[in-house]
């Protein structure tokens, strides 16, 4: 396994281990993340602190995965981007469309705020 999984109460932290995020690792992230969508803890925090290299196609792949989560009323927040990774996301015009935070703690906060927001919106539907 090339990703570390750490399940918390409201979210799961997925951390790729290798420095290069390849298509195979992106596929493993997708597989592990989508498994979580079927369980009680649906939200994902993707921690990229150890990643120093990514291709634009894999960054776009992560953007699409994030969108899948939001379409299913679950959070997918990316955190801890190194400067070269942030540059790839910026060059692909993905930074403004994605939920990215500087730290894992801030990602947790986003997930919790989105959970509250979803609960309030679902209460409005009743």
N, CA, C and O atoms as a GROMACS GRO file, in nm:
protein
  504
    1UNK      N    1   0.085  -0.118   0.000
    1UNK     CA    2   0.000   0.000   0.000
    1UNK      C    3   0.090   0.124   0.000
    1UNK      O    4   0.184   0.135   0.078
    2UNK      N    5   0.056   0.216  -0.089
    2UNK     CA    6   0.139   0.336  -0.101
    2UNK      C    7   0.071   0.459  -0.041
    2UNK      O    8   0.116   0.572  -0.062
    3UNK      N    9  -0.038   0.436   0.032
    3UNK     CA   10  -0.104   0.544   0.103
    3UNK      C   11  -0.131   0.500   0.246
    3UNK      O   12  -0.158   0.383   0.273
    4UNK      N   13  -0.123   0.596   0.337
    4UNK     CA   14  -0.152   0.571   0.479
    4UNK      C   15  -0.294   0.619   0.503
    4UNK      O   16  -0.334   0.726   0.457
    5UNK      N   17  -0.371   0.539   0.575
    5UNK     CA   18  -0.510   0.570   0.606
    5UNK      C   19  -0.523   0.586   0.758
    5UNK      O   20  -0.481   0.499   0.834
    6UNK      N   21  -0.581   0.698   0.801
    6UNK     CA   22  -0.602   0.724   0.943
    6UNK      C   23  -0.746   0.773   0.961
    6UNK      O   24  -0.778   0.887   0.925
    7UNK      N   25  -0.833   0.689   1.016
    7UNK     CA   26  -0.974   0.723   1.031
    7UNK      C   27  -1.000   0.792   1.164
    7UNK      O   28  -0.964   0.741   1.271
    8UNK      N   29  -1.062   0.907   1.156
    8UNK     CA   30  -1.102   0.984   1.274
    8UNK      C   31  -1.254   0.973   1.289
    8UNK      O   32  -1.318   0.895   1.219
    9UNK      N   33  -1.311   1.052   1.380
    9UNK     CA   34  -1.455   1.045   1.405
    9UNK      C   35  -1.538   1.092   1.284
    9UNK      O   36  -1.635   1.026   1.248
   10UNK      N   37  -1.500   1.204   1.223
   10UNK     CA   38  -1.580   1.263   1.115
   10UNK      C   39  -1.516   1.253   0.976
   10UNK      O   40  -1.580   1.287   0.876
   11UNK      N   41  -1.392   1.207   0.970
   11UNK     CA   42  -1.322   1.205   0.840
   11UNK      C   43  -1.208   1.104   0.845
   11UNK      O   44  -1.169   1.056   0.951
   12UNK      N   45  -1.156   1.075   0.727
   12UNK     CA   46  -1.040   0.988   0.713
   12UNK      C   47  -0.929   1.067   0.648
   12UNK      O   48  -0.951   1.134   0.547
   13UNK      N   49  -0.810   1.060   0.705
   13UNK     CA   50  -0.693   1.125   0.647
   13UNK      C   51  -0.622   1.022   0.558
   13UNK      O   52  -0.585   0.914   0.604
   14UNK      N   53  -0.604   1.058   0.432
   14UNK     CA   54  -0.534   0.974   0.336
   14UNK      C   55  -0.403   1.047   0.303
   14UNK      O   56  -0.405   1.161   0.258
   15UNK      N   57  -0.291   0.979   0.326
   15UNK     CA   58  -0.160   1.041   0.304
   15UNK      C   59  -0.077   0.952   0.211
   15UNK      O   60  -0.038   0.842   0.249
   16UNK      N   61  -0.051   1.000   0.088
   16UNK     CA   62   0.038   0.924   0.000
   16UNK      C   63   0.178   0.920   0.060
   16UNK      O   64   0.226   1.021   0.114
   17UNK      N   65   0.245   0.806   0.051
   17UNK     CA   66   0.377   0.790   0.111
   17UNK      C   67   0.490   0.832   0.016
   17UNK      O   68   0.581   0.902   0.060
   18UNK      N   69   0.488   0.792  -0.112
   18UNK     CA   70   0.598   0.830  -0.202
   18UNK      C   71   0.601   0.980  -0.231
   18UNK      O   72   0.500   1.049  -0.217
   19UNK      N   73   0.717   1.029  -0.270
   19UNK     CA   74   0.733   1.172  -0.301
   19UNK      C   75   0.666   1.207  -0.433
   19UNK      O   76   0.627   1.322  -0.454
   20UNK      N   77   0.653   1.110  -0.523
   20UNK     CA   78   0.588   1.137  -0.652
   20UNK      C   79   0.449   1.075  -0.651
   20UNK      O   80   0.433   0.955  -0.627
   21UNK      N   81   0.349   1.159  -0.678
   21UNK     CA   82   0.213   1.109  -0.687
   21UNK      C   83   0.189   1.069  -0.833
   21UNK      O   84   0.166   1.154  -0.919
   22UNK      N   85   0.194   0.939  -0.859
   22UNK     CA   86   0.178   0.886  -0.994
   22UNK      C   87   0.031   0.852  -1.020
   22UNK      O   88  -0.053   0.860  -0.930
   23UNK      N   89   0.002   0.813  -1.142
   23UNK     CA   90  -0.134   0.772  -1.179
   23UNK      C   91  -0.177   0.651  -1.096
   23UNK      O   92  -0.294   0.641  -1.058
   24UNK      N   93  -0.085   0.559  -1.070
   24UNK     CA   94  -0.118   0.441  -0.989
   24UNK      C   95  -0.154   0.479  -0.846
   24UNK      O   96  -0.248   0.424  -0.789
   25UNK      N   97  -0.081   0.572  -0.790
   25UNK     CA   98  -0.110   0.616  -0.653
   25UNK      C   99  -0.241   0.694  -0.651
   25UNK      O  100  -0.322   0.679  -0.559
   26UNK      N  101  -0.264   0.778  -0.753
   26UNK     CA  102  -0.390   0.851  -0.762
   26UNK      C  103  -0.507   0.753  -0.770
   26UNK      O  104  -0.612   0.776  -0.709
   27UNK      N  105  -0.490   0.644  -0.845
   27UNK     CA  106  -0.596   0.543  -0.855
   27UNK      C  107  -0.618   0.475  -0.720
   27UNK      O  108  -0.732   0.447  -0.683
   28UNK      N  109  -0.510   0.450  -0.646
   28UNK     CA  110  -0.523   0.389  -0.513
   28UNK      C  111  -0.594   0.486  -0.417
   28UNK      O  112  -0.676   0.444  -0.336
   29UNK      N  113  -0.562   0.615  -0.427
   29UNK     CA  114  -0.630   0.716  -0.345
   29UNK      C  115  -0.779   0.714  -0.376
   29UNK      O  116  -0.862   0.717  -0.285
   30UNK      N  117  -0.812   0.708  -0.505
   30UNK     CA  118  -0.952   0.706  -0.546
   30UNK      C  119  -1.022   0.582  -0.490
   30UNK      O  120  -1.131   0.592  -0.434
   31UNK      N  121  -0.959   0.466  -0.505
   31UNK     CA  122  -1.018   0.340  -0.458
   31UNK      C  123  -1.044   0.346  -0.307
   31UNK      O  124  -1.154   0.315  -0.261
   32UNK      N  125  -0.943   0.385  -0.230
   32UNK     CA  126  -0.956   0.391  -0.084
   32UNK      C  127  -1.060   0.496  -0.043
   32UNK      O  128  -1.136   0.475   0.051
   33UNK      N  129  -1.061   0.608  -0.112
   33UNK     CA  130  -1.154   0.716  -0.079
   33UNK      C  131  -1.298   0.676  -0.109
   33UNK      O  132  -1.387   0.700  -0.027
   34UNK      N  133  -1.321   0.614  -0.225
   34UNK     CA  134  -1.457   0.574  -0.260
   34UNK      C  135  -1.509   0.465  -0.168
   34UNK      O  136  -1.629   0.457  -0.143
   35UNK      N  137  -1.419   0.380  -0.117
   35UNK     CA  138  -1.459   0.280  -0.016
   35UNK      C  139  -1.518   0.351   0.106
   35UNK      O  140  -1.615   0.304   0.165
   36UNK      N  141  -1.458   0.463   0.143
   36UNK     CA  142  -1.504   0.538   0.260
   36UNK      C  143  -1.641   0.599   0.238
   36UNK      O  144  -1.718   0.616   0.333
   37UNK      N  145  -1.674   0.633   0.112
   37UNK     CA  146  -1.806   0.689   0.082
   37UNK      C  147  -1.918   0.592   0.117
   37UNK      O  148  -2.031   0.634   0.143
   38UNK      N  149  -1.888   0.463   0.117
   38UNK     CA  150  -1.988   0.361   0.147
   38UNK      C  151  -2.004   0.338   0.297
   38UNK      O  152  -2.099   0.273   0.340
   39UNK      N  153  -1.913   0.391   0.377
   39UNK     CA  154  -1.915   0.367   0.521
   39UNK      C  155  -1.972   0.484   0.599
   39UNK      O  156  -2.022   0.581   0.541
   40UNK      N  157  -1.965   0.475   0.732
   40UNK     CA  158  -2.020   0.582   0.817
   40UNK      C  159  -1.935   0.709   0.818
   40UNK      O  160  -1.988   0.818   0.841
   41UNK      N  161  -1.804   0.698   0.792
   41UNK     CA  162  -1.716   0.815   0.790
   41UNK      C  163  -1.682   0.844   0.644
   41UNK      O  164  -1.590   0.785   0.588
   42UNK      N  165  -1.758   0.936   0.583
   42UNK     CA  166  -1.751   0.959   0.438
   42UNK      C  167  -1.650   1.064   0.396
   42UNK      O  168  -1.606   1.064   0.280
   43UNK      N  169  -1.611   1.153   0.484
   43UNK     CA  170  -1.528   1.268   0.448
   43UNK      C  171  -1.380   1.230   0.442
   43UNK      O  172  -1.331   1.148   0.520
   44UNK      N  173  -1.310   1.292   0.346
   44UNK     CA  174  -1.169   1.264   0.324
   44UNK      C  175  -1.087   1.392   0.336
   44UNK      O  176  -1.124   1.496   0.283
   45UNK      N  177  -0.975   1.381   0.406
   45UNK     CA  178  -0.871   1.485   0.405
   45UNK      C  179  -0.751   1.419   0.338
   45UNK      O  180  -0.696   1.321   0.388
   46UNK      N  181  -0.711   1.473   0.224
   46UNK     CA  182  -0.596   1.422   0.150
   46UNK      C  183  -0.475   1.507   0.186
   46UNK      O  184  -0.465   1.623   0.146
   47UNK      N  185  -0.382   1.448   0.261
   47UNK     CA  186  -0.264   1.520   0.307
   47UNK      C  187  -0.149   1.492   0.211
   47UNK      O  188  -0.102   1.378   0.200
   48UNK      N  189  -0.105   1.595   0.140
   48UNK     CA  190   0.001   1.581   0.039
   48UNK      C  191   0.136   1.632   0.088
   48UNK      O  192   0.220   1.671   0.007
   49UNK      N  193   0.157   1.633   0.219
   49UNK     CA  194   0.281   1.690   0.274
   49UNK      C  195   0.407   1.621   0.224
   49UNK      O  196   0.511   1.685   0.211
   50UNK      N  197   0.400   1.491   0.194
   50UNK     CA  198   0.518   1.418   0.151
   50UNK      C  199   0.537   1.419  -0.001
   50UNK      O  200   0.639   1.372  -0.051
   51UNK      N  201   0.440   1.471  -0.073
   51UNK     CA  202   0.443   1.469  -0.218
   51UNK      C  203   0.517   1.592  -0.270
   51UNK      O  204   0.483   1.706  -0.235
   52UNK      N  205   0.617   1.568  -0.354
   52UNK     CA  206   0.692   1.681  -0.411
   52UNK      C  207   0.684   1.684  -0.564
   52UNK      O  208   0.741   1.773  -0.627
   53UNK      N  209   0.613   1.587  -0.623
   53UNK     CA  210   0.602   1.581  -0.768
   53UNK      C  211   0.467   1.522  -0.807
   53UNK      O  212   0.424   1.420  -0.753
   54UNK      N  213   0.401   1.589  -0.902
   54UNK     CA  214   0.272   1.542  -0.953
   54UNK      C  215   0.256   1.592  -1.096
   54UNK      O  216   0.300   1.703  -1.128
   55UNK      N  217   0.194   1.512  -1.180
   55UNK     CA  218   0.165   1.554  -1.317
   55UNK      C  219   0.031   1.625  -1.320
   55UNK      O  220  -0.055   1.601  -1.235
   56UNK      N  221   0.014   1.713  -1.415
   56UNK     CA  222  -0.110   1.788  -1.428
   56UNK      C  223  -0.230   1.696  -1.440
   56UNK      O  224  -0.336   1.724  -1.384
   57UNK      N  225  -0.216   1.586  -1.514
   57UNK     CA  226  -0.328   1.494  -1.531
   57UNK      C  227  -0.371   1.433  -1.397
   57UNK      O  228  -0.490   1.410  -1.375
   58UNK      N  229  -0.275   1.407  -1.309
   58UNK     CA  230  -0.308   1.352  -1.178
   58UNK      C  231  -0.370   1.457  -1.086
   58UNK      O  232  -0.455   1.425  -1.004
   59UNK      N  233  -0.327   1.581  -1.101
   59UNK     CA  234  -0.391   1.690  -1.026
   59UNK      C  235  -0.537   1.706  -1.071
   59UNK      O  236  -0.625   1.725  -0.987
   60UNK      N  237  -0.561   1.697  -1.200
   60UNK     CA  238  -0.698   1.704  -1.253
   60UNK      C  239  -0.781   1.585  -1.204
   60UNK      O  240  -0.899   1.599  -1.175
   61UNK      N  241  -0.718   1.470  -1.197
   61UNK     CA  242  -0.782   1.348  -1.146
   61UNK      C  243  -0.830   1.372  -1.002
   61UNK      O  244  -0.942   1.334  -0.967
   62UNK      N  245  -0.746   1.435  -0.920
   62UNK     CA  246  -0.784   1.464  -0.781
   62UNK      C  247  -0.897   1.566  -0.776
   62UNK      O  248  -0.986   1.557  -0.690
   63UNK      N  249  -0.894   1.663  -0.867
   63UNK     CA  250  -1.002   1.762  -0.873
   63UNK      C  251  -1.135   1.694  -0.906
   63UNK      O  252  -1.238   1.727  -0.847
   64UNK      N  253  -1.132   1.599  -0.998
   64UNK     CA  254  -1.255   1.526  -1.033
   64UNK      C  255  -1.303   1.440  -0.916
   64UNK      O  256  -1.423   1.428  -0.892
   65UNK      N  257  -1.208   1.380  -0.845
   65UNK     CA  258  -1.244   1.298  -0.728
   65UNK      C  259  -1.310   1.386  -0.621
   65UNK      O  260  -1.409   1.346  -0.560
   66UNK      N  261  -1.253   1.503  -0.600
   66UNK     CA  262  -1.311   1.595  -0.503
   66UNK      C  263  -1.455   1.629  -0.542
   66UNK      O  264  -1.544   1.633  -0.456
   67UNK      N  265  -1.478   1.653  -0.670
   67UNK     CA  266  -1.612   1.686  -0.718
   67UNK      C  267  -1.709   1.570  -0.694
   67UNK      O  268  -1.825   1.592  -0.658
   68UNK      N  269  -1.663   1.446  -0.715
   68UNK     CA  270  -1.746   1.329  -0.688
   68UNK      C  271  -1.795   1.327  -0.544
   68UNK      O  272  -1.910   1.295  -0.516
   69UNK      N  273  -1.705   1.361  -0.452
   69UNK     CA  274  -1.742   1.361  -0.311
   69UNK      C  275  -1.847   1.467  -0.283
   69UNK      O  276  -1.944   1.440  -0.212
   70UNK      N  277  -1.829   1.586  -0.337
   70UNK     CA  278  -1.926   1.692  -0.311
   70UNK      C  279  -2.062   1.661  -0.372
   70UNK      O  280  -2.165   1.699  -0.317
   71UNK      N  281  -2.063   1.591  -0.486
   71UNK     CA  282  -2.190   1.551  -0.546
   71UNK      C  283  -2.263   1.448  -0.460
   71UNK      O  284  -2.385   1.435  -0.469
   72UNK      N  285  -2.189   1.376  -0.375
   72UNK     CA  286  -2.249   1.275  -0.287
   72UNK      C  287  -2.260   1.326  -0.144
   72UNK      O  288  -2.270   1.246  -0.050
   73UNK      N  289  -2.259   1.458  -0.126
   73UNK     CA  290  -2.273   1.522   0.005
   73UNK      C  291  -2.168   1.477   0.105
   73UNK      O  292  -2.199   1.449   0.221
   74UNK      N  293  -2.045   1.470   0.060
   74UNK     CA  294  -1.932   1.437   0.147
   74UNK      C  295  -1.819   1.535   0.115
   74UNK      O  296  -1.810   1.588   0.005
   75UNK      N  297  -1.734   1.556   0.212
   75UNK     CA  298  -1.622   1.650   0.195
   75UNK      C  299  -1.497   1.578   0.147
   75UNK      O  300  -1.473   1.462   0.180
   76UNK      N  301  -1.418   1.650   0.069
   76UNK     CA  302  -1.288   1.602   0.023
   76UNK      C  303  -1.198   1.725   0.020
   76UNK      O  304  -1.206   1.807  -0.071
   77UNK      N  305  -1.112   1.736   0.120
   77UNK     CA  306  -1.027   1.854   0.135
   77UNK      C  307  -0.881   1.812   0.120
   77UNK      O  308  -0.838   1.712   0.178
   78UNK      N  309  -0.806   1.887   0.042
   78UNK     CA  310  -0.665   1.860   0.022
   78UNK      C  311  -0.585   1.959   0.106
   78UNK      O  312  -0.619   2.077   0.113
   79UNK      N  313  -0.479   1.909   0.171
   79UNK     CA  314  -0.400   1.998   0.255
   79UNK      C  315  -0.250   1.972   0.239
   79UNK      O  316  -0.208   1.871   0.182
   80UNK      N  317  -0.173   2.066   0.291
   80UNK     CA  318  -0.027   2.054   0.304
   80UNK      C  319   0.046   2.042   0.170
   80UNK      O  320   0.136   1.960   0.157
   81UNK      N  321   0.007   2.121   0.072
   81UNK     CA  322   0.074   2.117  -0.057
   81UNK      C  323   0.211   2.182  -0.048
   81UNK      O  324   0.225   2.292   0.006
   82UNK      N  325   0.312   2.114  -0.100
   82UNK     CA  326   0.444   2.173  -0.115
   82UNK      C  327   0.438   2.272  -0.232
   82UNK      O  328   0.348   2.263  -0.315
   83UNK      N  329   0.532   2.366  -0.238
   83UNK     CA  330   0.528   2.469  -0.343
   83UNK      C  331   0.523   2.412  -0.485
   83UNK      O  332   0.445   2.463  -0.566
   84UNK      N  333   0.603   2.310  -0.519
   84UNK     CA  334   0.595   2.257  -0.657
   84UNK      C  335   0.457   2.198  -0.689
   84UNK      O  336   0.411   2.206  -0.803
   85UNK      N  337   0.394   2.138  -0.590
   85UNK     CA  338   0.261   2.080  -0.612
   85UNK      C  339   0.157   2.190  -0.628
   85UNK      O  340   0.071   2.183  -0.716
   86UNK      N  341   0.168   2.290  -0.544
   86UNK     CA  342   0.077   2.404  -0.555
   86UNK      C  343   0.090   2.470  -0.692
   86UNK      O  344  -0.010   2.513  -0.750
   87UNK      N  345   0.212   2.478  -0.744
   87UNK     CA  346   0.235   2.537  -0.876
   87UNK      C  347   0.167   2.456  -0.986
   87UNK      O  348   0.112   2.514  -1.080
   88UNK      N  349   0.170   2.324  -0.975
   88UNK     CA  350   0.103   2.239  -1.075
   88UNK      C  351  -0.048   2.263  -1.071
   88UNK      O  352  -0.111   2.277  -1.176
   89UNK      N  353  -0.105   2.268  -0.951
   89UNK     CA  354  -0.248   2.296  -0.938
   89UNK      C  355  -0.281   2.435  -0.992
   89UNK      O  356  -0.384   2.454  -1.058
   90UNK      N  357  -0.196   2.533  -0.965
   90UNK     CA  358  -0.218   2.669  -1.013
   90UNK      C  359  -0.209   2.676  -1.166
   90UNK      O  360  -0.293   2.738  -1.230
   91UNK      N  361  -0.107   2.611  -1.223
   91UNK     CA  362  -0.091   2.612  -1.368
   91UNK      C  363  -0.208   2.545  -1.439
   91UNK      O  364  -0.241   2.580  -1.552
   92UNK      N  365  -0.272   2.450  -1.372
   92UNK     CA  366  -0.387   2.381  -1.429
   92UNK      C  367  -0.519   2.452  -1.397
   92UNK      O  368  -0.627   2.401  -1.425
   93UNK      N  369  -0.509   2.572  -1.337
   93UNK     CA  370  -0.626   2.651  -1.296
   93UNK      C  371  -0.721   2.573  -1.205
   93UNK      O  372  -0.843   2.580  -1.219
   94UNK      N  373  -0.663   2.497  -1.112
   94UNK     CA  374  -0.743   2.416  -1.021
   94UNK      C  375  -0.752   2.475  -0.880
   94UNK      O  376  -0.842   2.439  -0.804
   95UNK      N  377  -0.661   2.564  -0.844
   95UNK     CA  378  -0.658   2.615  -0.706
   95UNK      C  379  -0.788   2.682  -0.666
   95UNK      O  380  -0.836   2.664  -0.553
   96UNK      N  381  -0.846   2.760  -0.757
   96UNK     CA  382  -0.967   2.834  -0.722
   96UNK      C  383  -1.092   2.748  -0.717
   96UNK      O  384  -1.192   2.786  -0.657
   97UNK      N  385  -1.086   2.631  -0.780
   97UNK     CA  386  -1.205   2.545  -0.785
   97UNK      C  387  -1.202   2.435  -0.680
   97UNK      O  388  -1.302   2.366  -0.660
   98UNK      N  389  -1.088   2.418  -0.614
   98UNK     CA  390  -1.074   2.308  -0.519
   98UNK      C  391  -1.071   2.357  -0.376
   98UNK      O  392  -1.042   2.473  -0.348
   99UNK      N  393  -1.100   2.266  -0.286
   99UNK     CA  394  -1.095   2.296  -0.144
   99UNK      C  395  -0.957   2.253  -0.092
   99UNK      O  396  -0.935   2.136  -0.063
  100UNK      N  397  -0.866   2.350  -0.082
  100UNK     CA  398  -0.728   2.324  -0.042
  100UNK      C  399  -0.694   2.413   0.077
  100UNK      O  400  -0.724   2.533   0.076
  101UNK      N  401  -0.632   2.352   0.180
  101UNK     CA  402  -0.592   2.428   0.298
  101UNK      C  403  -0.442   2.411   0.322
  101UNK      O  404  -0.384   2.311   0.280
  102UNK      N  405  -0.381   2.507   0.390
  102UNK     CA  406  -0.237   2.497   0.419
  102UNK      C  407  -0.200   2.387   0.519
  102UNK      O  408  -0.093   2.328   0.511
  103UNK      N  409  -0.291   2.359   0.615
  103UNK     CA  410  -0.257   2.263   0.720
  103UNK      C  411  -0.368   2.158   0.733
  103UNK      O  412  -0.482   2.179   0.691
  104UNK      N  413  -0.332   2.046   0.794
  104UNK     CA  414  -0.430   1.940   0.819
  104UNK      C  415  -0.536   1.987   0.918
  104UNK      O  416  -0.653   1.953   0.904
  105UNK      N  417  -0.495   2.064   1.016
  105UNK     CA  418  -0.589   2.117   1.115
  105UNK      C  419  -0.697   2.202   1.049
  105UNK      O  420  -0.815   2.192   1.084
  106UNK      N  421  -0.656   2.286   0.954
  106UNK     CA  422  -0.754   2.369   0.882
  106UNK      C  423  -0.846   2.283   0.796
  106UNK      O  424  -0.963   2.315   0.779
  107UNK      N  425  -0.793   2.175   0.741
  107UNK     CA  426  -0.875   2.082   0.662
  107UNK      C  427  -0.982   2.021   0.752
  107UNK      O  428  -1.098   2.008   0.712
  108UNK      N  429  -0.943   1.981   0.874
  108UNK     CA  430  -1.039   1.927   0.970
  108UNK      C  431  -1.150   2.028   0.995
  108UNK      O  432  -1.268   1.992   0.998
  109UNK      N  433  -1.112   2.155   1.014
  109UNK     CA  434  -1.211   2.260   1.039
  109UNK      C  435  -1.309   2.271   0.922
  109UNK      O  436  -1.430   2.285   0.943
  110UNK      N  437  -1.257   2.266   0.800
  110UNK     CA  438  -1.343   2.275   0.681
  110UNK      C  439  -1.443   2.159   0.680
  110UNK      O  440  -1.562   2.180   0.657
  111UNK      N  441  -1.394   2.038   0.704
  111UNK     CA  442  -1.481   1.920   0.705
  111UNK      C  443  -1.591   1.938   0.810
  111UNK      O  444  -1.708   1.912   0.782
  112UNK      N  445  -1.554   1.982   0.929
  112UNK     CA  446  -1.654   2.000   1.034
  112UNK      C  447  -1.755   2.108   0.999
  112UNK      O  448  -1.874   2.093   1.027
  113UNK      N  449  -1.709   2.218   0.940
  113UNK     CA  450  -1.802   2.324   0.898
  113UNK      C  451  -1.897   2.274   0.789
  113UNK      O  452  -2.016   2.304   0.791
  114UNK      N  453  -1.844   2.198   0.694
  114UNK     CA  454  -1.929   2.146   0.588
  114UNK      C  455  -2.029   2.045   0.642
  114UNK      O  456  -2.142   2.038   0.594
  115UNK      N  457  -1.990   1.966   0.741
  115UNK     CA  458  -2.082   1.872   0.806
  115UNK      C  459  -2.198   1.949   0.870
  115UNK      O  460  -2.314   1.911   0.855
  116UNK      N  461  -2.165   2.054   0.942
  116UNK     CA  462  -2.268   2.137   1.006
  116UNK      C  463  -2.360   2.198   0.901
  116UNK      O  464  -2.482   2.199   0.916
  117UNK      N  465  -2.300   2.248   0.794
  117UNK     CA  466  -2.377   2.308   0.685
  117UNK      C  467  -2.474   2.206   0.624
  117UNK      O  468  -2.591   2.238   0.600
  118UNK      N  469  -2.426   2.085   0.599
  118UNK     CA  470  -2.513   1.981   0.542
  118UNK      C  471  -2.627   1.946   0.638
  118UNK      O  472  -2.740   1.925   0.596
  119UNK      N  473  -2.596   1.939   0.769
  119UNK     CA  474  -2.700   1.910   0.868
  119UNK      C  475  -2.806   2.021   0.870
  119UNK      O  476  -2.925   1.993   0.876
  120UNK      N  477  -2.761   2.146   0.864
  120UNK     CA  478  -2.856   2.258   0.864
  120UNK      C  479  -2.941   2.258   0.738
  120UNK      O  480  -3.061   2.284   0.744
  121UNK      N  481  -2.879   2.230   0.624
  121UNK     CA  482  -2.954   2.228   0.499
  121UNK      C  483  -3.053   2.112   0.496
  121UNK      O  484  -3.162   2.126   0.441
  122UNK      N  485  -3.016   1.998   0.553
  122UNK     CA  486  -3.108   1.884   0.555
  122UNK      C  487  -3.223   1.911   0.652
  122UNK      O  488  -3.334   1.863   0.631
  123UNK      N  489  -3.197   1.988   0.759
  123UNK     CA  490  -3.305   2.025   0.852
  123UNK      C  491  -3.404   2.119   0.784
  123UNK      O  492  -3.524   2.115   0.813
  124UNK      N  493  -3.355   2.203   0.692
  124UNK     CA  494  -3.444   2.294   0.619
  124UNK      C  495  -3.537   2.219   0.526
  124UNK      O  496  -3.646   2.267   0.496
  125UNK      N  497  -3.496   2.100   0.480
  125UNK     CA  498  -3.576   2.022   0.388
  125UNK      C  499  -3.692   1.950   0.459
  125UNK      O  500  -3.784   1.901   0.393
  126UNK      N  501  -3.688   1.944   0.591
  126UNK     CA  502  -3.789   1.869   0.667
  126UNK      C  503  -3.915   1.950   0.682
  126UNK      O  504  -4.011   1.904   0.743
   0.00000   0.00000   0.00000
